[in-house]
């Protein structure tokens, strides 16, 4: 029997509280015909600065896959993580994970938008998300881009999906984030 596929998720409350990570094993296992185990390295309010303090713990479990998301908190005005620092921190995280396991599959992931007051606290979120595709290309890693699915929602649905302005309901965390993670991982694991 093959060993389980181990997936480490490094991120913010969008991962720590996200229904997408909890649902990932059941959703992905039938597609990859293998047990899936998820490990969470996420924290409410976390930025990529915090991730630098736990990345070695994540690397130490030698995951097969690591998914990284920190844009929504890096961009928050009160967190004071510049776009340049965000890019440098993410690069360091990627390289530390890769140095511990050269065969690891790495993914940067964009998440939900922020609206209302939470959106006003994150006026440059789009610029931080825009960093992810170029960084993924430069580091030759994967990208899980949830932005198109979120952008397709009409304003009334977006307000229902993000009742506090930042955190998706479980329904939308599953229907958007989990669905996209499964699509991308299943596609990449088949090749």
Residue frames as qw, qx, qy, qz and C-alpha x, y, z in Angstrom:
[[0.000, 0.889, 0.459, 0.000, 0.00, 0.00, 0.00],
 [0.386, 0.540, -0.028, 0.747, 1.27, 3.45, -0.92],
 [0.296, -0.311, -0.476, 0.767, 2.07, 5.87, 1.86],
 [0.110, 0.846, 0.484, -0.193, -0.41, 8.72, 2.35],
 [0.360, 0.571, 0.147, 0.723, -0.01, 11.90, 0.36],
 [0.395, -0.596, -0.393, 0.578, 0.95, 14.52, 2.96],
 [0.201, 0.696, 0.262, 0.638, -0.14, 18.09, 2.30],
 [0.363, -0.422, -0.377, 0.740, 1.03, 20.97, 4.51],
 [0.097, 0.812, 0.385, 0.428, -0.94, 24.20, 4.40],
 [0.411, -0.250, -0.249, 0.841, 0.79, 27.38, 5.56],
 [0.018, 0.546, 0.419, 0.725, -1.43, 30.39, 5.94],
 [0.183, -0.243, 0.236, -0.923, -3.80, 32.73, 7.68],
 [0.466, 0.133, 0.637, -0.599, -7.22, 32.28, 9.26],
 [0.681, 0.386, -0.237, -0.575, -8.47, 31.56, 5.74],
 [0.587, 0.246, -0.771, -0.021, -6.62, 28.26, 6.12],
 [0.016, 0.139, -0.809, 0.571, -6.74, 27.82, 9.90],
 [0.441, 0.253, 0.565, -0.650, -10.54, 28.16, 9.93],
 [0.462, 0.352, -0.432, -0.690, -11.19, 27.29, 6.29],
 [0.849, 0.076, 0.418, -0.313, -13.49, 24.39, 5.53],
 [0.684, 0.613, -0.361, -0.161, -11.44, 23.80, 2.40],
 [0.149, 0.536, -0.809, 0.189, -8.54, 22.22, 4.29],
 [0.538, -0.115, 0.706, -0.447, -10.78, 20.05, 6.45],
 [0.817, 0.376, 0.258, -0.354, -12.57, 18.73, 3.37],
 [0.304, 0.695, -0.581, -0.295, -9.46, 18.17, 1.27],
 [0.232, -0.259, 0.937, 0.022, -8.76, 14.50, 2.13],
 [0.547, 0.362, 0.713, -0.246, -12.28, 13.31, 1.31],
 [0.518, 0.771, 0.049, -0.367, -12.43, 15.37, -1.88],
 [0.232, 0.735, -0.593, -0.235, -8.95, 14.54, -3.20],
 [0.477, -0.278, 0.833, -0.039, -8.54, 10.86, -2.26],
 [0.747, 0.397, 0.521, -0.113, -10.96, 9.52, -4.92],
 [0.492, 0.850, -0.130, -0.138, -9.21, 11.60, -7.59],
 [0.160, 0.729, -0.664, 0.042, -5.67, 10.46, -6.72],
 [0.926, -0.072, -0.348, -0.126, -6.61, 6.95, -5.45],
 [0.555, 0.167, -0.549, 0.603, -4.46, 7.43, -2.38],
 [0.440, -0.728, -0.451, 0.269, -4.95, 8.40, 1.25],
 [0.235, 0.657, -0.040, 0.715, -4.44, 12.10, 1.87],
 [0.541, -0.579, -0.423, 0.439, -3.29, 13.60, 5.16],
 [0.165, 0.815, 0.055, 0.553, -3.31, 17.34, 5.78],
 [0.569, -0.368, -0.355, 0.644, -1.18, 19.26, 8.25],
 [0.031, 0.927, 0.265, 0.264, -2.02, 22.82, 9.21],
 [0.519, -0.212, -0.143, 0.816, 0.64, 25.46, 9.77],
 [0.015, -0.591, -0.346, -0.729, -1.75, 28.39, 9.89],
 [0.274, -0.402, -0.571, 0.661, -2.82, 30.96, 12.43],
 [0.040, 0.898, 0.433, 0.069, -5.38, 33.69, 12.76],
 [0.108, -0.978, 0.078, 0.162, -3.70, 37.02, 12.00],
 [0.736, -0.280, 0.395, 0.473, -0.55, 35.39, 10.63],
 [0.395, 0.850, -0.227, -0.264, 1.65, 37.05, 8.06],
 [0.852, 0.399, -0.283, 0.185, 4.59, 35.72, 6.10],
 [0.013, 0.674, -0.574, 0.465, 6.82, 37.00, 8.92],
 [0.722, -0.313, 0.478, -0.390, 5.21, 34.47, 11.25],
 [0.954, 0.277, -0.042, -0.104, 5.55, 31.79, 8.56],
 [0.462, 0.646, -0.540, 0.279, 9.31, 32.22, 8.66],
 [0.312, -0.494, 0.661, -0.470, 9.20, 31.08, 12.29],
 [0.780, -0.022, 0.533, -0.327, 7.31, 27.85, 11.50],
 [0.700, 0.551, -0.339, -0.301, 8.54, 26.94, 8.02],
 [0.183, 0.459, -0.863, 0.107, 11.23, 24.64, 9.41],
 [0.498, 0.003, 0.742, -0.448, 8.57, 22.76, 11.40],
 [0.766, 0.466, 0.111, -0.429, 6.56, 22.35, 8.20],
 [0.505, 0.610, -0.597, -0.125, 9.64, 21.23, 6.29],
 [0.176, -0.404, 0.854, -0.276, 10.50, 18.79, 9.07],
 [0.714, 0.137, 0.574, -0.376, 7.40, 16.69, 8.44],
 [0.166, -0.221, 0.780, 0.561, 8.57, 16.27, 4.82],
 [0.599, 0.494, 0.423, -0.467, 5.23, 16.89, 3.13],
 [0.556, 0.262, 0.640, 0.461, 4.75, 15.85, -0.47],
 [0.132, 0.674, 0.388, 0.615, 2.91, 19.11, -1.16],
 [0.232, -0.448, -0.408, 0.761, 2.87, 22.52, 0.51],
 [0.093, 0.745, 0.474, 0.460, 0.27, 25.21, -0.14],
 [0.370, -0.253, -0.267, 0.853, 1.13, 28.76, 0.93],
 [0.001, -0.747, -0.426, -0.510, -1.21, 31.75, 1.37],
 [0.407, -0.464, -0.383, 0.687, -0.43, 34.97, 3.25],
 [0.187, 0.363, 0.290, 0.865, -1.46, 37.85, 0.96],
 [0.311, -0.740, -0.459, -0.382, -4.61, 38.81, 2.82],
 [0.584, -0.755, -0.164, 0.249, -2.76, 39.54, 6.06],
 [0.597, -0.078, 0.146, 0.785, 0.48, 40.76, 4.47],
 [0.143, 0.487, 0.351, 0.787, -1.50, 43.53, 2.79],
 [0.369, -0.797, -0.479, 0.013, -3.42, 44.59, 5.92],
 [0.139, 0.828, -0.129, 0.527, -2.48, 48.17, 6.80],
 [0.554, -0.739, 0.265, -0.278, -2.02, 47.38, 10.49],
 [0.961, -0.134, 0.140, 0.200, 0.34, 44.44, 9.75],
 [0.011, 0.914, -0.329, -0.236, 2.85, 46.63, 7.89],
 [0.687, -0.116, 0.614, 0.371, 4.31, 43.99, 5.57],
 [0.247, 0.640, -0.287, -0.668, 5.38, 45.78, 2.39],
 [0.869, 0.438, -0.028, -0.227, 4.92, 44.24, -1.03],
 [0.440, 0.645, -0.611, 0.132, 8.71, 43.86, -1.31],
 [0.276, -0.390, 0.786, -0.391, 8.96, 42.19, 2.09],
 [0.835, 0.128, 0.334, -0.419, 6.04, 39.93, 1.22],
 [0.794, 0.531, -0.280, -0.092, 7.84, 38.75, -1.91],
 [0.216, 0.594, -0.721, 0.286, 11.11, 38.24, -0.06],
 [0.517, -0.255, 0.673, -0.464, 9.43, 36.29, 2.76],
 [0.895, 0.256, 0.165, -0.325, 7.52, 34.06, 0.35],
 [0.633, 0.601, -0.486, 0.041, 10.71, 33.38, -1.60],
 [0.059, -0.501, 0.776, -0.380, 12.50, 32.41, 1.63],
 [0.729, -0.053, 0.506, -0.458, 9.61, 30.10, 2.62],
 [0.868, 0.437, -0.105, -0.210, 9.62, 28.42, -0.79],
 [0.488, 0.615, -0.596, 0.169, 13.37, 27.92, -0.79],
 [0.285, -0.417, 0.747, -0.432, 13.49, 26.58, 2.77],
 [0.846, 0.094, 0.364, -0.379, 10.78, 24.04, 1.99],
 [0.808, 0.540, -0.223, -0.069, 12.56, 23.04, -1.21],
 [0.203, 0.646, -0.694, 0.245, 15.96, 22.76, 0.49],
 [0.521, -0.270, 0.703, -0.402, 14.48, 20.28, 2.98],
 [0.650, 0.233, 0.723, -0.024, 12.88, 18.20, 0.22],
 [0.008, -0.347, 0.498, 0.794, 13.85, 18.77, -3.40],
 [0.046, -0.224, -0.884, -0.407, 10.87, 16.67, -4.60],
 [0.112, 0.515, 0.618, -0.583, 8.20, 18.69, -2.80],
 [0.135, 0.566, 0.552, 0.597, 5.41, 20.18, -4.91],
 [0.158, -0.373, -0.353, 0.843, 4.89, 23.79, -3.88],
 [0.068, 0.654, 0.591, 0.467, 1.91, 26.04, -4.55],
 [0.017, 0.097, 0.254, -0.962, 1.14, 29.65, -3.84],
 [0.022, -0.552, -0.818, -0.161, -2.59, 30.22, -3.42],
 [0.154, -0.219, -0.006, -0.964, -4.72, 33.31, -3.79],
 [0.011, -0.354, -0.861, 0.364, -7.78, 33.39, -1.59],
 [0.065, 0.787, 0.610, 0.060, -11.00, 35.38, -1.27],
 [0.167, 0.590, 0.020, 0.789, -11.28, 39.13, -1.68],
 [0.227, -0.381, -0.593, 0.672, -11.94, 41.43, 1.27],
 [0.051, -0.616, -0.460, -0.637, -14.98, 43.70, 1.28],
 [0.442, -0.838, -0.286, -0.146, -16.45, 46.38, 3.54],
 [0.362, -0.887, 0.284, -0.042, -14.28, 47.49, 6.45],
 [0.800, -0.284, 0.449, 0.280, -11.94, 44.54, 5.99],
 [0.663, 0.546, 0.299, 0.416, -11.51, 45.54, 2.37],
 [0.053, 0.964, -0.058, 0.255, -10.71, 49.13, 3.38],
 [0.584, -0.703, 0.396, 0.086, -8.00, 47.75, 5.67],
 [0.666, -0.103, 0.622, 0.399, -6.56, 45.91, 2.65],
 [0.418, 0.780, 0.037, -0.464, -6.66, 48.49, -0.18],
 [0.265, 0.659, -0.631, -0.312, -3.79, 46.87, -2.08],
 [0.754, -0.102, 0.633, -0.142, -4.85, 43.21, -1.79],
 [0.806, 0.577, 0.109, -0.076, -4.99, 42.90, -5.58],
 [0.306, 0.811, -0.492, 0.086, -1.34, 43.95, -5.86],
 [0.410, -0.470, 0.759, -0.189, -0.30, 41.36, -3.27],
 [0.830, 0.213, 0.495, -0.144, -2.27, 38.69, -5.11],
 [0.634, 0.757, -0.140, -0.075, -0.70, 39.85, -8.41],
 [0.110, -0.722, 0.683, -0.032, 2.70, 39.00, -6.90],
 [0.758, -0.155, 0.614, -0.158, 1.79, 35.30, -6.69],
 [0.867, 0.472, 0.162, -0.004, 1.75, 34.35, -10.42],
 [0.413, 0.811, -0.378, 0.169, 5.08, 36.05, -11.13],
 [0.344, -0.606, 0.676, -0.238, 6.68, 34.59, -8.03],
 [0.868, 0.030, 0.474, -0.143, 5.34, 31.11, -8.87],
 [0.771, 0.631, -0.047, 0.068, 6.76, 31.41, -12.39],
 [0.148, 0.817, -0.513, 0.219, 10.13, 32.64, -11.15],
 [0.419, -0.458, 0.738, -0.266, 10.44, 29.88, -8.55],
 [0.459, 0.158, -0.789, -0.377, 8.97, 27.27, -10.94],
 [0.121, 0.142, 0.881, -0.434, 6.20, 26.23, -8.58],
 [0.031, -0.513, -0.795, -0.323, 2.45, 25.87, -8.91],
 [0.169, -0.042, 0.154, -0.973, -0.27, 28.46, -8.50],
 [0.051, -0.528, -0.848, 0.010, -3.78, 27.88, -7.21],
 [0.006, -0.040, -0.047, -0.998, -5.61, 31.02, -8.26],
 [0.037, 0.530, 0.820, -0.214, -9.06, 31.42, -6.73],
 [0.034, 0.374, 0.045, -0.926, -9.52, 35.00, -7.95],
 [0.243, -0.037, -0.604, -0.758, -11.53, 34.24, -11.12],
 [0.331, -0.423, -0.841, -0.073, -14.14, 32.21, -9.21],
 [0.190, -0.545, -0.485, 0.657, -14.52, 34.93, -6.59],
 [0.032, 0.270, -0.207, -0.940, -14.69, 37.65, -9.26],
 [0.204, -0.206, -0.780, -0.554, -17.52, 35.77, -10.99],
 [0.164, -0.524, -0.777, 0.309, -19.83, 36.18, -7.99],
 [0.047, -0.732, -0.296, -0.611, -22.39, 38.97, -8.19],
 [0.001, -0.464, 0.421, -0.780, -22.20, 41.51, -5.32],
 [0.724, -0.381, 0.078, -0.570, -25.18, 40.00, -3.46],
 [0.964, -0.036, -0.258, 0.054, -23.60, 36.53, -3.50],
 [0.509, 0.400, -0.443, 0.621, -20.23, 37.96, -2.49],
 [0.310, -0.507, 0.317, -0.739, -21.83, 39.63, 0.53],
 [0.910, -0.256, -0.005, -0.327, -23.43, 36.29, 1.52],
 [0.883, 0.211, -0.331, 0.259, -20.15, 34.44, 0.95],
 [0.463, 0.197, -0.403, 0.764, -18.11, 36.85, 3.11],
 [0.362, -0.786, -0.479, -0.148, -20.45, 37.82, 5.98],
 [0.507, -0.742, -0.076, 0.432, -17.65, 39.46, 7.98],
 [0.274, 0.924, -0.174, -0.200, -16.00, 40.92, 4.89],
 [0.084, 0.694, -0.709, -0.089, -13.03, 38.54, 4.78],
 [0.259, -0.202, 0.940, -0.096, -13.79, 34.97, 5.83],
 [0.494, -0.005, -0.617, -0.612, -15.84, 32.78, 3.51],
 [0.801, -0.192, 0.283, -0.492, -18.69, 30.74, 4.88],
 [0.551, -0.217, 0.801, 0.085, -18.02, 27.00, 4.91],
 [0.704, 0.546, 0.445, -0.094, -20.23, 26.64, 1.83],
 [0.450, 0.881, -0.143, -0.034, -18.10, 29.04, -0.24],
 [0.280, -0.680, 0.674, 0.073, -14.81, 27.82, 1.20],
 [0.648, 0.020, 0.759, 0.061, -15.77, 24.40, -0.14],
 [0.641, 0.649, 0.409, -0.026, -17.43, 25.42, -3.42],
 [0.360, 0.912, -0.194, 0.031, -14.66, 27.82, -4.46],
 [0.119, -0.761, 0.635, -0.058, -11.39, 27.16, -2.62],
 [0.652, -0.191, 0.732, -0.054, -11.64, 23.42, -2.08],
 [0.789, 0.525, 0.311, -0.071, -12.95, 22.82, -5.60],
 [0.416, 0.859, -0.297, 0.022, -10.03, 24.74, -7.12],
 [0.310, -0.624, 0.714, -0.065, -7.42, 23.06, -4.91],
 [0.765, 0.052, 0.639, -0.063, -8.75, 19.63, -5.91],
 [0.703, 0.703, 0.093, -0.055, -8.82, 20.56, -9.62],
 [0.226, 0.854, -0.466, 0.050, -5.23, 21.79, -9.60],
 [0.405, -0.502, 0.757, -0.106, -3.74, 19.05, -7.43],
 [0.818, 0.194, 0.531, -0.102, -5.57, 16.21, -9.21],
 [0.643, 0.763, -0.063, -0.026, -4.44, 17.58, -12.60],
 [0.108, 0.806, -0.573, 0.101, -0.82, 17.96, -11.49],
 [0.548, -0.360, 0.739, -0.155, -0.65, 14.59, -9.73],
 [0.860, 0.356, 0.348, -0.112, -1.92, 12.84, -12.85],
 [0.583, 0.777, -0.223, 0.078, 0.96, 14.24, -14.93]]
